[in-house]
Amino acid sequence: FTALLSFAAYNSYSQQDNYSFYHAHEAWEGGINFGVNSFYGDINDNTNKIFPATPFQASFYKDRHFVVGGYFGKRMTPFWTLALDFKFGRVSGKDKTENLAFRTSWNTEVTITNSFDILALCNLTTNWSLYPKIGVGVYAFRSKLWNMNTGDILSTFPGEAIYNTNRNEWMASGYRCAFAMPVMLGVGYRPLPELRVFFETGITWTCTDFLDAHPSTHRNFEGVWNTVIGVSYQFDFRPHYGANPRNTTANDALKDDGVNKKYK
């Protein structure tokens, strides 16, 4: 890691291209993504490890849900992107030891994220990108907990359970927002300068012990792991030069060509 920082510092002096800020109207991006998620917390048969399961384990394919999201942001520099991210998806989990299970409604995650492309930071000329992403925001959810043997609803959060006649099921009466911090790792490729395809995986930590509607200190951690693939498009807004027509930076035709001085 120290060697990587030293290499980046050396390149920052030798090549400044990737360290210059884009203009305000340049390098805006919008993207969409989709994938799967999984829950880590008290009501979960998986252990709390960085990679709790692999595709060669049966638990890898259990209690996963489809997640869809997107983002809109700006590339501040070629290596730094600031964006507003959002995701929608359900979360569920089971604890066979306690015969407990929970499921949420469609949750909403909205965060402000920073991405730092390590390859661009090192001034490497490539269409690939490798970046960590970290952010802060809110996670809105509601969930219910039941006994897997009897099917009885044990608790809902937030509020008391209400019966939804349209879905023929019991659910929580409202939504609750919690502080959220996503930490992800991504890989991207640009087949065109404006077009990027990417893969991201990482966890969103939620500052609550009620995501599974079961307050417990068994693991002291609750979060959602997301793995997504997506596509984004980069574009520029039309530059705004101001209302002063004599602004020499606004119109090259109005620049002083030195003719007046020559014939004075």
Salt bridges, closest charged atoms under 4 A:
GLU26 OE1 - HIS23 ND1 3.13
GLU29 OE2 - ARG190 NH2 2.74
ASP63 OD1 - LYS94 NZ 3.04
ASP85 OD2 - LYS133 NZ 3.32
GLU169 OE1 - ARG103 NH2 2.78
GLU169 OE1 - LYS144 NZ 3.17
GLU200 OE2 - LYS133 NZ 3.11
ASP252 OD1 - LYS255 NZ 3.34
